[in-house]
Amino acid sequence: MTKRLIGGIAGLAIAIVMAIVEPVLGLTPAAMAGLGIFFCAVLFWICNVLADYVTALLMCAAWAGTGIVPFNIAFAQFSSEIWFLLVAALALGVGVSRSGLLNRISLQVMQLLPATFKGQTAALVIAGNLIAPLIPSVTAKCAMAAPLARGISEQMDYKAGSRGAAGLFGAMFLGFGITGPAFLSASFMCYTIKGLLPPAVQAEITWSFWLINALPWTLTVAVLGYLAIQLLYSPSREVQLEAQYIKQQLVALGPMSRNEKIVCVVLAACLLLWMTEKVHGITAAIVAIFAVCILMGVNVISRSDFRTGISWDAVIFIGCIINIGPVFSELGIDQWIGTAAGPFLTPMVSNIWLYIIIGAIVVYLARFILVSMLATFTIFTVIVTPFAVNAGINPFVTAFVIIVSVNVFHMFYQNSTYLAGFYAAGDMVTHKQMIGLSGAYMIISLLGLAACVPLWRLTGLLP
């Protein structure tokens, strides 16, 4: 309570002071006031003064209510393509989860691989990446997959808190959670990052563009992450999963239902159209909206599902924070940031390897203070993007470095996706066991980003 009170008072004080003091060189009075409101929101997020989406709504309302920018600028992104794409993608995720398709795909993959610790940890990593583009919520995927991992652990007779149980949980989180940034449609955070970038950059970022430019990182993290799990958590004795367990689980699911078949066809069509967007010109948002309408029309997604299955607080939060870009542009703040930060950051950018390493480490450290993952990458993306543009670096590069770096979980409170999986798994694992995997991820992710550099140069994202 004390932290929230101090943060609230300090945030309001900053907003008031910045609105009345003489503007710094390069900023107008309106821009100073707009920045003050933004800094107030940042303090509110850091200190958890209000729910993150409430703070975001107040930020946009303050911009419009004080006349700093018109209402249609402060709330512009609620009519944007990226916002409707997010809503439609989340609704598609509801259809997938309600149909039971996620469990069926996971079990089929597990049936194909050896019924050993190495085989089933590999199966969980592979299954997570196969399912990843189908549901744009890594939190939902982890919450659904964690009980599956626990069931396998129990069948292999691994005791709660054992190395084997921890390894299976780690493999589940690696496949279903950590590698979320691999696909644009795998996490609503990816859509949020896209929405924070300049319109010209957004136009470049199709589903295929994201997949290709994230591929070196994805492969590095999946492969080295799997090896890290073997190193950190391999049980002292080899245990075989009961041969009939997976078959029994599949039998319990029964034959594919009508809803599963419909979802399969609709999602296959979506993925095909998303991958070929540059060919046919139909935007991803339109494809997703039509897909949702079909699923609602045939009652795969009911009215109740649409109301309760979508995280509307997250949708509101994202709709508000992606308005930061247009507001900063309207007030000239983005250009000012790029100009002001140039002398300090230019030496670092001259060495792209140094830029990536320092950028990732700064985000790692910031996550000790900034609890909200969304707030963290919003703040960093908004601040660094103008400079990246001036330095000739495509903003996607900086945004991708940030989104993969916020995904740490060395402190229990840091990662909401991790917490969803942790609690869904019951007493399968302790947090202390997972700290090692978080540390390994921090190093592996940096290697994955380094592996992206040659490709990013080939695709013109880096000078």
C-alpha positions as CSV (number, residue, x, y, z in Angstrom):
1,M,0.0,0.0,0.0
2,T,2.8,2.4,0.9
3,K,4.6,1.8,-2.5
4,R,1.3,2.4,-4.3
5,L,0.6,5.6,-2.4
6,I,4.1,7.0,-3.0
7,G,4.1,6.0,-6.6
8,G,0.7,7.6,-7.1
9,I,1.7,10.9,-5.5
10,A,5.1,11.0,-7.3
11,G,3.5,10.3,-10.6
12,L,0.9,13.0,-10.3
13,A,3.6,15.4,-9.1
14,I,5.8,14.7,-12.1
15,A,2.8,15.3,-14.5
16,I,2.0,18.6,-12.8
17,V,5.6,19.9,-12.7
18,M,6.3,19.0,-16.3
19,A,3.1,20.8,-17.4
20,I,4.1,24.1,-15.8
21,V,7.9,24.4,-16.1
22,E,9.6,26.0,-19.0
23,P,9.9,23.4,-21.9
24,V,13.3,21.9,-22.6
25,L,15.0,22.8,-25.9
26,G,13.2,21.1,-28.8
27,L,9.9,20.5,-27.0
28,T,6.7,22.6,-27.0
29,P,4.6,23.2,-23.8
30,A,2.1,20.6,-25.1
31,A,4.8,18.1,-25.6
32,M,6.2,18.6,-22.1
33,A,2.7,18.1,-20.6
34,G,2.2,15.0,-22.8
35,L,5.5,13.6,-21.6
36,G,4.6,14.3,-18.0
37,I,1.4,12.3,-18.4
38,F,3.4,9.5,-19.9
39,F,6.0,9.5,-17.1
40,C,3.1,9.5,-14.5
41,A,1.7,6.4,-16.2
42,V,5.1,4.7,-16.1
43,L,5.4,5.3,-12.3
44,F,1.8,4.0,-11.9
45,W,2.8,0.8,-13.8
46,I,6.0,0.4,-11.8
47,C,4.3,0.9,-8.4
48,N,1.1,-1.0,-9.5
49,V,-0.9,2.0,-8.3
50,L,-3.9,0.9,-10.5
51,A,-4.5,-2.0,-12.8
52,D,-2.4,-1.6,-15.9
53,Y,-5.3,-1.2,-18.2
54,V,-6.9,1.4,-16.0
55,T,-3.7,3.5,-16.0
56,A,-3.5,3.2,-19.7
57,L,-7.0,4.4,-20.2
58,L,-6.4,7.3,-17.8
59,M,-3.2,8.2,-19.8
60,C,-5.1,8.5,-23.1
61,A,-8.0,10.3,-21.4
62,A,-5.6,12.8,-19.8
63,W,-4.0,13.5,-23.2
64,A,-7.4,14.2,-24.8
65,G,-9.1,15.8,-21.7
66,T,-6.4,18.4,-21.3
67,G,-6.4,19.3,-25.0
68,I,-2.8,18.2,-25.5
69,V,-4.0,16.2,-28.5
70,P,-7.4,15.7,-30.1
71,F,-9.5,12.8,-28.9
72,N,-9.2,11.1,-32.3
73,I,-5.4,11.1,-31.9
74,A,-5.4,10.0,-28.2
75,F,-7.6,7.0,-29.0
76,A,-6.8,6.6,-32.7
77,Q,-5.6,3.0,-32.5
78,F,-9.0,1.6,-31.4
79,S,-10.0,2.0,-35.0
80,S,-6.7,0.6,-36.4
81,E,-6.1,-2.6,-38.2
82,I,-3.7,-3.9,-35.5
83,W,-6.3,-3.6,-32.7
84,F,-9.0,-5.4,-34.7
85,L,-6.4,-8.1,-35.6
86,L,-5.6,-8.5,-31.9
87,V,-9.3,-8.9,-31.0
88,A,-9.9,-11.4,-33.9
89,A,-6.8,-13.4,-33.1
90,L,-7.8,-13.7,-29.5
91,A,-11.2,-14.9,-30.5
92,L,-9.6,-17.5,-32.8
93,G,-7.6,-18.6,-29.8
94,V,-10.9,-19.1,-27.9
95,G,-12.2,-21.3,-30.7
96,V,-9.0,-23.4,-30.6
97,S,-9.0,-23.9,-26.8
98,R,-12.8,-24.6,-26.6
99,S,-12.5,-27.2,-29.3
100,G,-9.9,-29.3,-27.6
101,L,-7.6,-29.2,-30.6
102,L,-4.6,-28.2,-28.5
103,N,-4.5,-31.3,-26.4
104,R,-5.0,-33.6,-29.4
105,I,-2.1,-32.1,-31.3
106,S,0.1,-32.3,-28.2
107,L,-0.7,-35.9,-27.5
108,Q,-0.2,-36.9,-31.2
109,V,3.3,-35.4,-31.1
110,M,4.1,-37.1,-27.8
111,Q,3.0,-40.4,-29.3
112,L,5.5,-40.1,-32.1
113,L,8.6,-39.6,-29.9
114,P,10.3,-42.0,-27.4
115,A,8.5,-42.5,-24.1
116,T,11.6,-41.4,-22.2
117,F,12.6,-38.1,-20.4
118,K,14.6,-37.0,-23.5
119,G,11.8,-38.0,-25.8
120,Q,8.9,-36.4,-23.9
121,T,10.8,-33.2,-23.2
122,A,11.5,-32.9,-26.9
123,A,7.8,-33.6,-27.6
124,L,6.7,-30.8,-25.3
125,V,9.0,-28.3,-27.0
126,I,8.0,-29.4,-30.5
127,A,4.2,-29.5,-29.6
128,G,4.4,-26.0,-28.2
129,N,6.0,-24.6,-31.3
130,L,3.5,-26.4,-33.6
131,I,0.6,-25.0,-31.6
132,A,2.2,-21.6,-31.1
133,P,0.7,-19.8,-34.1
134,L,-2.8,-21.1,-33.5
135,I,-3.5,-19.3,-30.2
136,P,-2.2,-15.7,-29.6
137,S,-2.0,-16.1,-25.8
138,V,1.1,-17.8,-24.4
139,T,-0.5,-17.5,-21.0
140,A,-3.5,-19.5,-22.1
141,K,-1.3,-22.1,-23.8
142,C,0.8,-22.6,-20.7
143,A,-2.2,-22.9,-18.5
144,M,-3.7,-25.6,-20.7
145,A,-0.4,-27.5,-21.3
146,A,0.9,-27.5,-17.7
147,P,-1.6,-30.2,-16.5
148,L,-0.6,-32.3,-19.5
149,A,3.1,-32.1,-18.5
150,R,2.1,-33.0,-14.9
151,G,0.2,-36.0,-16.1
152,I,3.2,-37.3,-18.0
153,S,5.4,-36.6,-15.0
154,E,3.1,-38.6,-12.7
155,Q,2.9,-41.5,-15.2
156,M,6.7,-41.6,-15.3
157,D,6.6,-41.7,-11.5
158,Y,8.6,-38.5,-11.0
159,K,7.9,-37.1,-7.5
160,A,6.8,-33.5,-7.2
161,G,9.9,-31.3,-7.0
162,S,12.2,-33.9,-8.5
163,R,14.6,-33.2,-11.4
164,G,12.5,-35.2,-13.8
165,A,9.3,-33.3,-13.0
166,A,11.2,-29.9,-13.2
167,G,12.6,-30.9,-16.6
168,L,9.1,-31.7,-18.0
169,F,7.7,-28.5,-16.7
170,G,10.7,-26.6,-18.1
171,A,10.2,-28.2,-21.5
172,M,6.5,-27.3,-21.4
173,F,7.3,-23.7,-20.6
174,L,10.0,-23.6,-23.2
175,G,7.8,-24.9,-26.0
176,F,4.5,-23.2,-25.0
177,G,5.7,-20.0,-23.4
178,I,9.3,-18.9,-24.0
179,T,9.3,-19.3,-27.8
180,G,6.1,-17.2,-28.1
181,P,7.9,-14.5,-30.0
182,A,8.7,-17.0,-32.8
183,F,5.4,-16.2,-34.7
184,L,3.4,-13.0,-35.0
185,S,0.2,-14.9,-34.2
186,A,1.6,-16.7,-31.2
187,S,1.4,-13.9,-28.7
188,F,-0.7,-10.8,-28.3
189,M,2.5,-9.1,-27.2
190,C,3.8,-9.6,-30.8
191,Y,0.8,-7.7,-32.1
192,T,1.3,-5.0,-29.5
193,I,5.0,-4.6,-30.5
194,K,3.9,-4.2,-34.1
195,G,1.3,-1.6,-33.2
196,L,3.9,0.5,-31.4
197,L,6.1,0.8,-34.5
198,P,5.8,3.5,-37.1
199,P,3.1,2.9,-39.7
200,A,5.6,2.4,-42.6
201,V,7.3,-0.4,-40.6
202,Q,4.0,-2.0,-39.6
203,A,3.2,-2.3,-43.3
204,E,6.3,-4.4,-43.8
205,I,5.6,-6.8,-40.9
206,T,3.5,-9.6,-42.3
207,W,3.2,-13.0,-40.8
208,S,5.9,-14.4,-43.1
209,F,8.2,-11.4,-42.5
210,W,8.0,-12.0,-38.7
211,L,8.5,-15.8,-39.1
212,I,11.6,-15.5,-41.4
213,N,13.3,-12.8,-39.3
214,A,12.7,-14.5,-36.0
215,L,13.7,-18.0,-37.3
216,P,17.4,-18.0,-36.2
217,W,16.4,-16.9,-32.7
218,T,13.6,-19.5,-32.6
219,L,15.8,-22.4,-33.6
220,T,18.6,-21.4,-31.3
221,V,16.4,-21.0,-28.3
222,A,14.5,-24.2,-29.0
223,V,17.6,-26.4,-29.6
224,L,19.9,-24.9,-26.9
225,G,17.0,-24.6,-24.5
226,Y,16.2,-28.3,-24.9
227,L,19.9,-29.1,-24.3
228,A,19.9,-26.9,-21.2
229,I,17.0,-28.9,-19.8
230,Q,18.9,-32.1,-20.3
231,L,21.9,-30.7,-18.6
232,L,20.0,-29.1,-15.7
233,Y,17.2,-31.6,-15.0
234,S,17.9,-35.0,-16.4
235,P,16.9,-37.6,-13.8
236,S,19.5,-39.9,-12.2
237,R,17.6,-42.9,-13.5
238,E,16.0,-43.5,-16.9
239,V,12.2,-44.1,-16.7
240,Q,9.9,-45.1,-19.5
241,L,6.5,-43.6,-19.8
242,E,3.7,-46.3,-19.6
243,A,3.3,-47.3,-23.2
244,Q,-0.5,-47.1,-23.1
245,Y,-0.8,-43.7,-21.4
246,I,-0.8,-41.5,-24.4
247,K,-3.1,-43.9,-26.3
248,Q,-5.5,-43.9,-23.4
249,Q,-5.5,-40.1,-23.4
250,L,-6.2,-40.0,-27.1
251,V,-9.0,-42.6,-26.7
252,A,-10.5,-40.5,-23.9
253,L,-10.6,-37.5,-26.3
254,G,-12.6,-39.7,-28.8
255,P,-12.7,-39.0,-32.6
256,M,-12.2,-35.5,-33.8
257,S,-15.4,-33.5,-33.1
258,R,-17.3,-31.3,-35.5
259,N,-15.8,-28.2,-33.9
260,E,-12.2,-29.5,-34.1
261,K,-12.6,-30.2,-37.8
262,I,-14.1,-26.8,-38.5
263,V,-11.3,-25.1,-36.5
264,C,-8.7,-27.1,-38.3
265,V,-10.0,-26.0,-41.7
266,V,-10.4,-22.4,-40.7
267,L,-7.0,-22.1,-39.1
268,A,-5.3,-23.8,-42.1
269,A,-6.9,-21.2,-44.3
270,C,-5.9,-18.4,-42.0
271,L,-2.2,-19.5,-41.9
272,L,-2.1,-19.9,-45.7
273,L,-3.6,-16.5,-46.3
274,W,-1.3,-14.9,-43.6
275,M,1.8,-16.4,-45.2
276,T,0.8,-15.2,-48.7
277,E,-0.4,-11.8,-47.7
278,K,2.0,-10.1,-50.1
279,V,0.6,-12.1,-53.0
280,H,-3.1,-11.6,-52.6
281,G,-3.1,-8.3,-50.7
282,I,-5.8,-9.2,-48.1
283,T,-4.6,-8.0,-44.7
284,A,-4.2,-10.3,-41.8
285,A,-6.8,-8.4,-39.9
286,I,-9.5,-9.0,-42.5
287,V,-8.6,-12.7,-42.8
288,A,-8.8,-13.0,-39.0
289,I,-12.1,-11.2,-38.8
290,F,-13.7,-13.3,-41.5
291,A,-12.4,-16.4,-39.7
292,V,-13.9,-15.4,-36.4
293,C,-17.2,-14.6,-38.1
294,I,-17.3,-18.1,-39.6
295,L,-16.6,-19.7,-36.2
296,M,-19.3,-17.6,-34.5
297,G,-21.7,-18.3,-37.4
298,V,-21.4,-22.1,-37.0
299,N,-21.5,-21.7,-33.2
300,V,-17.9,-23.0,-32.6
301,I,-17.6,-19.7,-30.6
302,S,-20.7,-18.9,-28.7
303,R,-21.9,-15.5,-27.6
304,S,-20.8,-16.5,-24.0
305,D,-17.4,-17.6,-25.3
306,F,-16.9,-14.2,-27.0
307,R,-17.8,-12.4,-23.8
308,T,-15.8,-14.3,-21.3
309,G,-13.0,-16.1,-23.3
310,I,-11.2,-12.9,-24.5
311,S,-9.0,-11.0,-22.1
312,W,-10.8,-7.7,-22.6
313,D,-8.6,-5.9,-20.0
314,A,-5.5,-6.8,-22.1
315,V,-7.3,-5.7,-25.2
316,I,-8.1,-2.3,-23.7
317,F,-4.6,-2.0,-22.3
318,I,-3.0,-2.7,-25.7
319,G,-5.4,-0.4,-27.5
320,C,-4.3,2.4,-25.2
321,I,-0.6,1.9,-25.2
322,I,-0.3,1.6,-29.0
323,N,-1.7,5.1,-29.1
324,I,1.6,6.3,-27.5
325,G,3.2,6.3,-31.0
326,P,0.7,8.6,-32.7
327,V,0.6,10.9,-29.7
328,F,4.4,11.2,-29.5
329,S,4.5,11.8,-33.3
330,E,1.8,14.5,-33.1
331,L,3.7,16.3,-30.4
332,G,7.2,15.8,-32.0
333,I,8.4,13.9,-29.0
334,D,9.7,11.0,-31.2
335,Q,12.0,13.2,-33.2
336,W,13.2,14.9,-30.0
337,I,14.1,11.6,-28.4
338,G,16.0,10.5,-31.5
339,T,18.0,13.8,-31.6
340,A,18.6,13.9,-27.8
341,A,19.7,10.3,-27.5
342,G,21.9,10.3,-30.6
343,P,25.2,11.5,-29.1
344,F,24.9,9.0,-26.3
345,L,23.8,5.9,-28.2
346,T,25.6,6.4,-31.6
347,P,28.9,4.9,-30.3
348,M,27.1,1.8,-29.1
349,V,25.1,1.4,-32.4
350,S,28.3,1.4,-34.4
351,N,28.8,-2.1,-33.1
352,I,25.5,-4.0,-33.6
353,W,26.7,-6.9,-31.4
354,L,27.3,-4.5,-28.5
355,Y,24.0,-2.8,-29.2
356,I,22.1,-6.1,-28.9
357,I,24.0,-7.3,-25.8
358,I,23.7,-4.1,-23.9
359,G,20.0,-3.6,-24.9
360,A,19.1,-7.1,-23.7
361,I,21.0,-6.7,-20.4
362,V,19.3,-3.4,-19.7
363,V,15.9,-5.0,-20.2
364,Y,16.9,-7.9,-18.0
365,L,17.8,-5.5,-15.2
366,A,14.7,-3.3,-15.7
367,R,12.5,-6.4,-15.2
368,F,13.5,-6.3,-11.5
369,I,11.6,-3.0,-11.2
370,L,9.0,-3.1,-14.0
371,V,6.7,-6.0,-13.1
372,S,4.4,-5.7,-16.1
373,M,5.9,-7.3,-19.2
374,L,3.6,-5.2,-21.4
375,A,4.6,-2.0,-19.7
376,T,8.3,-2.9,-19.9
377,F,8.4,-3.4,-23.7
378,T,6.0,-0.5,-24.3
379,I,8.3,1.9,-22.4
380,F,11.5,0.7,-24.0
381,T,10.1,0.4,-27.5
382,V,8.6,3.9,-27.4
383,I,11.8,5.5,-26.1
384,V,14.3,3.6,-28.4
385,T,12.4,3.4,-31.7
386,P,13.0,7.1,-32.7
387,F,16.7,6.7,-32.2
388,A,16.8,3.4,-34.1
389,V,15.1,5.1,-37.0
390,N,17.8,7.9,-37.0
391,A,20.6,5.3,-36.7
392,G,19.4,3.4,-39.8
393,I,18.3,0.4,-37.8
394,N,14.9,-1.0,-38.7
395,P,12.7,-0.6,-35.5
396,F,11.7,-4.2,-35.8
397,V,15.2,-5.2,-34.7
398,T,15.1,-3.2,-31.5
399,A,11.5,-4.2,-30.8
400,F,12.4,-7.9,-31.2
401,V,15.4,-7.6,-28.9
402,I,13.1,-6.1,-26.3
403,I,10.2,-8.6,-26.6
404,V,12.4,-11.6,-26.2
405,S,14.3,-10.0,-23.4
406,V,11.3,-9.3,-21.2
407,N,10.5,-13.0,-21.0
408,V,12.8,-13.7,-18.0
409,F,11.5,-15.4,-14.8
410,H,14.3,-15.5,-12.3
411,M,12.1,-13.6,-9.8
412,F,8.8,-15.3,-9.0
413,Y,6.7,-12.1,-9.7
414,Q,8.3,-11.2,-13.1
415,N,6.5,-13.4,-15.6
416,S,2.7,-13.7,-15.7
417,T,2.9,-16.5,-18.3
418,Y,5.3,-18.5,-16.2
419,L,3.0,-18.0,-13.2
420,A,0.0,-19.3,-15.1
421,G,1.8,-22.5,-16.0
422,F,3.4,-22.8,-12.5
423,Y,0.0,-22.7,-10.7
424,A,-1.7,-24.9,-13.3
425,A,0.9,-27.5,-12.7
426,G,0.1,-27.7,-9.0
427,D,3.0,-28.8,-6.8
428,M,4.9,-30.3,-9.8
429,V,7.9,-28.0,-9.4
430,T,9.4,-25.3,-7.2
431,H,10.3,-21.8,-8.4
432,K,13.9,-22.3,-7.1
433,Q,14.3,-25.1,-9.6
434,M,13.3,-22.9,-12.5
435,I,15.8,-20.1,-11.7
436,G,18.5,-22.0,-13.5
437,L,16.4,-22.3,-16.6
438,S,15.8,-18.6,-16.6
439,G,19.5,-17.9,-16.3
440,A,20.2,-20.3,-19.2
441,Y,17.5,-18.6,-21.3
442,M,19.1,-15.2,-20.8
443,I,22.3,-16.4,-22.3
444,I,20.7,-18.6,-25.0
445,S,18.4,-15.7,-26.1
446,L,21.5,-13.5,-26.6
447,L,23.0,-16.2,-28.8
448,G,19.8,-16.4,-30.7
449,L,19.8,-12.7,-31.3
450,A,23.4,-12.8,-32.4
451,A,22.4,-15.6,-34.9
452,C,19.8,-13.2,-36.4
453,V,22.3,-10.5,-37.3
454,P,23.5,-12.0,-40.6
455,L,19.9,-12.6,-41.7
456,W,18.8,-9.1,-40.7
457,R,21.6,-7.7,-42.8
458,L,20.5,-9.8,-45.7
459,T,16.9,-8.6,-45.4
460,G,17.9,-5.0,-45.0
461,L,17.0,-4.5,-41.4
462,L,20.5,-3.6,-40.4
463,P,22.9,-1.2,-42.3
